[in-house]
Amino acid sequence: MRGILAVPCRLAPDVQVRKESWGLLFYLQTRHKVCFVRSGDWLYPAHFDGTWTLENITDDIARRTGAPVEIIEYSLPKLAKHLTSSRMILDEVR
């Protein structure tokens, strides 16, 4: 599964993300679109700056939280797919 986790994640143009106590809030002001991600302390805005891959994010979450890698690898690609289909992040190499 690690191969599909190697693509960098970055915010789509004009999308902003901020950390909240419950997780992340992605928003696109120009289209008044928001996406709430109840991730607790798993994810941070820096994870979507284009320098982190899903593999790096998985390793970071496991290291910081002690969560089993298998659970993260199961959940994170689904979240990335949802954020990509919502046009909040891009999973393409620039």
QUISUL-V926603 format. One record per backbone hydrogen bond with DSSP energy under -1.0 kcal/mol. NH is the residue of the N-H (numbers start at 1). CO is the residue of the C=O. Records with the same first field share a line. If there is no record, write none. Layout:
NH = CO  CO
This chain:
5 = 2
6 = 3
9 = 52
10 = 90
11 = 48
12 = 88
15 = 12
16 = 27
18 = 25
20 = 23
24 = 37
25 = 18
26 = 35
27 = 16
28 = 33
33 = 28
35 = 26
37 = 24
39 = 37
40 = 22
42 = 39
47 = 44
48 = 45
49 = 46
50 = 9
55 = 5
57 = 53
58 = 54
59 = 55
60 = 56
61 = 57
62 = 58
63 = 59
64 = 60
65 = 61
66 = 62
72 = 68
73 = 69
74 = 70
75 = 71
76 = 72
79 = 75
80 = 76
81 = 77
82 = 78
83 = 79
84 = 80
85 = 81
86 = 82
87 = 84
88 = 83
89 = 83
90 = 10
